[in-house]
């Protein structure tokens, strides 16, 4: 019996030792990260993950194609890896690969293959077709959307910090905001079957995940493609009914679809964190109409007030866009007023990117866009300075209070760890630095917030 078990383990480690290595350079949003995790799982039988590109036999550059700066970063990252590792197989995947598949296949001869993001199950077929072959140009595979009932988003290794995971509930978008290329890249709204979402949530909770971060282009549109009605509150209630010690964070809700029903759902379910990610984009009715949105300064301020009146400790994050075609000084002043009066806990901003295949592309020409972009970059810096002061003031409200802190990593050589409280979403907000010993990443500890440092909180472990 002992010899049999020894033989099994020996064979297992021999197989692991001879497996090829996969490195994934992931860029862009959380939805891209989930895609990367799915592709890694699909390739698990032949490739084991490595955190070092130099050790890899195959490299996936999982790109972003949303705005110009993201596209530049994606291509720069690809060429940097190609320059460092000229003999390795490198596949360009993700949104940029999906959006410009034909052009990249013909022009990016440095890539071994181009792979779109609409049916990730096909990554194994593409990788198999690369083995033993040399091409004059990149192989290209951009399969069409699978039926949502056939999609397989099973993941093994998570690229998040311990204790936290992204849970994608839908793909694509039907809002078609005039500036946004997401419907061009990821297609129309396709909500995952509720049973599939719940099953994946159960599996993640069972592996020790403490924080489920729900992601989609717009969470509140979940299920709209089924029967013209949102089923998001129903999904939230069913997720909260699952067994386990976990919390739910909502990431991205379209302001025009943010209903009182969602607010009440958050209020009655203690497992849902009091954190609202609502990208308002603008506050001028003139600009919002051109964007394809229905709100204005007054209605958006009223929404913020409703949330805080119902849930006093609610944390609100938003994103604002500057430089949309036709934006005037008056329109910008509306953004300033909105920022000052709404007093968001967190706010990110970016300058409009003129994207082909969007409705806004024809609203201006290249010369006009360039001129407005120069002005908008100065306005953006001013707006961020205003927000930095507000964020600092908002963070002071946490000092002296006790909160559960999800520990992400320990600081080597010190009795310190880095984590997050409910007010801090992964990757985009500040962190909490905790003084204490023997804290395990992925675990939650009660901590007292002692001070604010820049956009971070400092705390001491008390349990």
Residue, then its C-alpha position, 0 to 999 in steps of 0.5 A: x500500500x505504501x509503495x502504491x501511494x509513493x508511486x502515485x505521488x511520485x508520478x504526480x510530481x513528475x508530471x508537474x515538474x515536466x509541465x510547460x509553464x504559463x505566464x499571464x500579463x493581465x491588463x485592464x479591468x476586473x472583468x479582464x482578470x476573470x477572463x485571465x483566470x478562466x483561460x488559465x483554468x482551461x490550459x491547466x492540463x498542459x500548463x502550470x502557472x508561473x509568476x515569472x515571464x522568464x520561466x514561461x513557455x507560453x505568455x498571454x498578454x491579456x489586453x485592454x482596448x477601452x480608451x487610447x491610453x489603455x491601448x497604448x499600454x497594452x501594445x507597449x507591454x506586448x513589445x516589451x515582453x517580445x523584446x525580452x523573450x524573442x523565442x517564447x510563444x506570445x499570444x495577444x488576448x483580451x479586448x484589444x485583440x477582440x476589437x482589432x483582430x483583423x488589423x493585428x493579425x495582418x500587422x502585428x507579425x511579432x505576435x504568435x496568435x491573436x485571441x478574442x474574448x467572446x468564447x474563452x473555451x476556444x483558447x485550448x484549440x488555439x494553443x494546440x494549433x501553435x505547437x510545432x508550427x511557424x507562421x509568417x503572421x499571427x494565427x487568429x481566433x475570434x469565435x462568436x458568443x456562446x450561448x450563456x447556458x453553455x459558457x463555462x467560467x470555471x476558475x482554479x487559481x485566482x489572481x486576487x489577493x487571498x480572501x477576495x474574488x471577482x464574480x462576473x454576473x453578466x457580459x456585454x452591455x445594452x446601454x450603448x453610451x455614445x462614448x463607450x466601445x464596450x458594446x463593440x468589444x464585448x457585445x450586447x448584454x448576456x446575463x449568466x443563468x442565476x443558478x450558474x452564478x449561485x453555484x460559482x458563489x458557493x464554490x468560491x465561498x467553500x474555498x475560503x473567499x470572504x469577499x465576493x466582488x460582483x462585477x458586470x458592465x452594469x450590475x443593475x441590468x442583470x437579467x434584463x435580456x431575459x424578459x425586459x426586467x432587472x433581476x438584480x435584487x432577486x440575485x442579491x437576496x439569493x446570494x445573501x441566503x447562501x451559507x458561509x461567513x462572507x460579504x458581497x461588494x457591488x462594483x458598477x451600477x449605472x446611475x440611471x438604473x440605480x433604484x430605491x429597490x437596490x438601496x432597500x435590498x442593501x439595507x436589509x441584507x447585512x452581508x452586502x457591504x455599504x459600498x456603492x460604485x456609481x460612475x456618474x460620468x458627468x453632471x451637466x444635462x447638456x453633456x449627459x444627453x449627448x452621452x445617452x444618459x438621462x440624469x442631471x446635476x439635481x437628480x444625481x445629487x438627489x440620488x446621492x442624498x437618498x442613499x446616505x439618508x437610507x444608509x448613513x455609513x454608505x461609501x460612494x465611489x464614482x468616475x467622472x469624464x472630462x472633455x466630452x465633445x462640446x463640453x464648455x466651461x459651464x459644463x465643467x463648472x457643473x462637474x465642480x459643483x457636483x464634486x463639491x456638493x456630492x462629497x464622494x468618498x472616492x472619485x476617479x476621473x479621465x479625459x474623453x478618448x475619441x473611439x471609432x465605432x462609437x456614436x460620439x466619434x463623429x461629434x468632433x474631429x481630430x483637431x477639435x478633440x486635441x484642443x479640448x483634451x489639452x484644456x481637459x487635462x488641466x481641468x482634470x488635475x483641478x478636479x482631482x485636487x478638490x476630490x483629494x481634500x474631500x477624500x481626506x476629510x471623509x476618511x477622518x470619520x473612520x478614525x477611532x472606530x472598529x471595523x473588520x479588516x480583510x488582510x491581503x498581505x504581510x509586510x516582510x520583516x515587520x509586525x504590519x499587514x495590509x488589508x481593506x475595510x468595507x470602504x475600500x474596494x480592491x485595486x481602486x481605493x486606498x488600503x488599511x495598514x494594520x499593526x499586529x502580529x501573526x495575521x494570516x492573509x485571507x483572514x478577517x481581524x477586528x481593528x481600530x482605525x488610529x489615523x489617516x495617511x494620504x488616502x490610506x488608513x492606519x489601524x491596530x489589531x485588537x482581537 
